[in-house]
C-alpha cells in the first residue's frame, strides 16, 4: 500500500513572506472576530486605521502578492492557506469575499 500524498496549497504563502497579512488575519480575524466586527471588511478597515501609512502600503503590496500566489486555488484551498499558513479563524464564503477583504478598503485621504 502506498502513502497518499497530501497536496499543500500555495507553500509560498507563509507568515514570514506576508507578515502584515498574517498580523491582520491573526489579530483581527481571530476566533472571536465576529464579536468585534459585523463583517470581515470592517475588521480590515480597523486594521488599516491602526496601521501607519507605510504599513498600509506594505499591507496592500502583500495582499497583491497573496492574490498572485493563490490565483489558481479554489475556495477550499484558499481557506486552508488563510487558516493553516496565516493563522486566521475567518472562513470566507466565496473567493470574491477574499478579494474584497484582502484589498484596499475605504479610501484614505
Secondary structure as UniProt FT lines:
FT   TURN            11..12
FT   TURN            15..17
FT   HELIX           19..28
FT   TURN            31..32
FT   HELIX           33..36
FT   HELIX           40..50
FT   HELIX           53..69
FT   TURN            70..72
FT   HELIX           75..80
FT   HELIX           81..85
FT   HELIX           95..101
//
